[in-house]
C-alpha cells in the first residue's frame, strides 16, 4: 500500500516561511505525480501545487504563485512545499497526494483526481 506522511507544519507569523515534506513509501516514487492540497476549517479542500514524475513540470494555483515552490527528490522518495511570505489565509491542514501515472504518459503535472492521501500537517499563520 502506498503511504504518504507529511511533516514540517507548525505555527508561524505572517510573512514567515515553512517547508513541508511528504515521505512516500509502498511504490516506485518516480512513477507518481504528486500534489499538495490544503483545507481550511469550514472550507473545501483545494489544490495548491502539483509536480510531474521527474519534477520537470510544475503547476501553482494563482493564490500561491511567487510564494510557494513545489519540488521533489526522487532519490529520497520525498516531495516538498517551500512556503514563503505566508499569510493568515494560508492557515489550513496541508495534504500530500499521489497519483500513479503510466510510463506512456509524457512528463507533466496532474490536477486530479488523486489516488493516495496523507494524513495532513497543520499550518497556522498568525497575524
PEMOLIN-V213298 format. One record per backbone hydrogen bond with DSSP energy under -0.5 kcal/mol. CO is the residue of the C=O (numbers start at 1). NH is the residue of the N-H. E is the energy in kcal/mol with one decimal. If there is no record, write none. Layout:
BEGIN
co,nh,e
CO,NH,E
CO,NH,E
END
This chain:
BEGIN
co,nh,e
3,25,-2.0
4,119,-0.6
5,23,-2.5
7,21,-2.7
10,124,-2.7
12,126,-2.4
13,16,-2.3
15,85,-0.6
16,86,-2.2
18,20,-0.5
18,83,-3.3
20,81,-2.2
21,7,-2.2
22,79,-2.0
23,5,-1.9
25,3,-2.6
27,29,-0.9
28,31,-2.3
29,32,-2.0
31,101,-2.9
33,99,-2.3
34,51,-2.7
35,97,-2.5
36,48,-3.1
36,49,-1.6
37,95,-2.7
38,46,-2.7
39,93,-2.4
40,43,-2.4
46,38,-2.3
48,61,-2.2
49,36,-2.9
50,59,-2.3
51,34,-2.1
57,52,-2.5
59,50,-2.1
61,64,-1.9
61,65,-0.9
64,67,-2.4
64,68,-2.2
67,84,-1.6
69,82,-3.0
71,80,-3.2
73,76,-1.2
73,78,-1.7
77,24,-2.9
78,73,-2.9
79,22,-2.0
80,71,-1.7
81,20,-2.7
81,83,-0.6
82,69,-2.3
82,84,-0.5
83,18,-2.2
86,15,-3.2
87,90,-2.3
88,91,-1.9
92,94,-0.6
92,123,-2.7
93,39,-2.0
94,121,-1.9
95,37,-2.8
96,118,-2.2
97,35,-2.3
98,115,-1.6
98,116,-2.1
99,33,-2.6
102,105,-1.4
106,108,-0.6
116,98,-2.0
121,94,-2.8
122,10,-0.7
123,92,-2.0
124,12,-2.6
124,126,-0.6
126,14,-2.1
END
